Amino acid sequence: MTKAASVQFAAPMLFRVIRVHDWPTYEGWIWLDGYELNSAGDAVERRSIFVQVSGLRAVGKAPDPRARNGRQPGVVSGTISRGVRTNR
């Protein structure tokens, strides 16, 4: 987000959109819900912002959070020890 989207963004901000509201607004303006991102791409604050559509610019797709920690769902790494169960 920059001043092109709204004067409230004097300092540019990365923003991950999670919802576009269908609330009635002025022509060319919208309400967005999402997360302010830090330079590493981590969400630091959830926000609702009012912006001009013409001032928005996409900077790319969000990274896959599974790629960050190297884990994939349903994939087990290492060995799993199977303990011996006894009934007493």
VEXDREN-2710 file (C-alpha; in Angstrom, 1 decimal):
% VEXDREN-2710
k/r/px/py/pz
1/MET/0.0/0.0/0.0
2/THR/1.2/3.4/-0.9
3/LYS/-0.2/7.0/-1.0
4/ALA/-1.7/6.0/-4.4
5/ALA/-4.2/3.8/-2.5
6/SER/-4.8/6.3/0.4
7/VAL/-3.1/9.2/2.1
8/GLN/-3.0/7.1/5.2
9/PHE/-0.1/5.2/3.7
10/ALA/2.6/7.9/3.6
11/ALA/5.1/5.1/4.3
12/PRO/4.6/2.1/2.0
13/MET/3.3/-1.1/3.6
14/LEU/3.0/-4.6/2.4
15/PHE/-0.5/-6.0/2.9
16/ARG/-1.9/-9.5/2.5
17/VAL/-5.6/-9.4/1.5
18/ILE/-7.8/-12.0/3.1
19/ARG/-11.2/-10.5/2.3
20/VAL/-12.7/-7.8/0.1
21/HIS/-15.9/-6.5/1.8
22/ASP/-19.0/-5.8/-0.2
23/TRP/-19.9/-2.8/2.0
24/PRO/-21.3/0.2/0.2
25/THR/-18.6/2.9/-0.3
26/TYR/-17.8/5.8/-2.6
27/GLU/-17.2/5.0/-6.3
28/GLY/-13.7/3.5/-6.8
29/TRP/-13.1/2.7/-3.1
30/ILE/-13.2/-0.6/-1.2
31/TRP/-12.7/-2.0/2.3
32/LEU/-10.1/-4.8/2.6
33/ASP/-9.3/-7.1/5.6
34/GLY/-5.9/-8.5/5.8
35/TYR/-2.5/-8.5/7.5
36/GLU/0.3/-5.9/7.5
37/LEU/3.5/-7.7/6.7
38/ASN/7.1/-7.0/7.8
39/SER/10.1/-7.1/5.5
40/ALA/10.3/-10.9/5.9
41/GLY/6.7/-11.4/4.8
42/ASP/5.5/-12.3/8.3
43/ALA/2.1/-11.0/9.4
44/VAL/2.5/-8.5/12.2
45/GLU/-1.0/-6.9/12.5
46/ARG/-4.5/-7.6/11.3
47/ARG/-6.1/-4.6/9.8
48/SER/-9.2/-3.4/7.9
49/ILE/-8.3/-0.6/5.4
50/PHE/-10.2/1.7/3.1
51/VAL/-8.4/2.2/-0.2
52/GLN/-8.8/3.3/-3.8
53/VAL/-8.9/0.4/-6.2
54/SER/-6.9/2.4/-8.8
55/GLY/-4.1/2.8/-6.3
56/LEU/-3.6/-0.9/-5.6
57/ARG/-0.8/-2.9/-7.0
58/ALA/-0.1/-6.7/-6.7
59/VAL/3.5/-7.6/-5.7
60/GLY/3.2/-11.4/-6.1
61/LYS/1.7/-14.4/-4.6
62/ALA/2.0/-15.1/-0.9
63/PRO/4.7/-17.7/-0.1
64/ASP/3.6/-21.2/0.8
65/PRO/3.9/-21.4/4.6
66/ARG/4.9/-25.0/4.3
67/ALA/8.0/-24.1/2.3
68/ARG/9.3/-21.9/5.1
69/ASN/9.7/-24.6/7.6
70/GLY/10.4/-27.4/5.1
71/ARG/7.5/-29.6/6.2
72/GLN/4.8/-31.1/4.0
73/PRO/1.5/-32.4/5.4
74/GLY/1.4/-36.1/5.8
75/VAL/5.1/-36.6/5.3
76/VAL/7.1/-38.1/8.2
77/SER/10.8/-37.5/8.4
78/GLY/13.1/-39.6/10.5
79/THR/12.3/-42.9/12.2
80/ILE/9.4/-43.7/14.4
81/SER/10.3/-46.0/17.3
82/ARG/7.5/-48.4/18.1
83/GLY/7.4/-49.1/21.8
84/VAL/6.6/-52.6/23.1
85/ARG/3.3/-52.6/24.9
86/THR/2.6/-55.0/27.7
87/ASN/-0.5/-55.7/29.7
88/ARG/0.0/-55.9/33.4
END
